[in-house]
Amino acid sequence: MYGKEVNSRIRIIPAGPVNIVKNLAKLSKDKKIPYNIFGIIDADQEDDRNVYQLFGSEAPERQIIKDVYSNFLKILSDRLSLNEEIVKEEIGKIIVIPNHHEWLTRLENRFNLPNNILWTILVSIWVANCLPRAKGEELIKLIQDNLVRQ
């Protein structure tokens, strides 16, 4: 989606709670810190003009897992080299757990996958099949514009 010149100039750093992300982005925008920060927050958080809000209406774990489960289970099963019914059953058990932060760890344990492998697969399926192209291009442009702002 973008070239190595952009990849080599960015670093993704989890910053913690949404208020921290918003504050860091505002400080950067106001040039109060010596860092160029582009904050990204989850779709289920309150919008703020200093950060980019992810596409959707729910936390990323909920949005991505539910969308892939509902519409692209065959693709996921194929990528995991697992029986589709088993994948359907296991995800069905997980998505009823109220704390969505537990979903990935539990699924990785059930599917015997290393940390973050399942998330990488889920996100790649979701981006290829669910994310509107215009939204992806919008995010890329904002990142590129932010690099120029330095």
C-alpha positions, 0 to 999 in steps of 0.5 A: 500500500505504501513504499519502503520510504514510508515504512522506514520512517514510521514506528508503531508504538502502543501508547496505552489508554485512549486519553494518553494517545489523545494527549500525546497527539495533541502535544505533538500537533501543538509542537510541545514535544520533540516528536511527530506523533500520529495518534490512532484510536479504536472505533468505539472511543469518543472522536477527537480532532487530534487523532484518527479514529479506526473504521467501524463501530466497535473495538478492533478485536470485536469488529474484526473477529465478528466480521470475519466470523460472520462473512469470511470463515472459510477464508480464515479456516483455509489460512489456519489449515483447520476444519471450518466447523471447528473454527466456527465452533471455537469462535462462537464460544469466544465471542460471547465472553464480555471481555473482548481483550481475552478473545485472541489469547483464548483462540490462539490457545485453542488453535495452538498458535503462537502469539499474534499469528491469529491477529495478523491473519484476521487483520489481513482478511478483514483489510482485504475484504471488509475495509472500504478502500477509501478508508484505507487510502484515507489513513495512508494519506494522513500518515504520509501527510503527517510525515511531511509535517515534521 
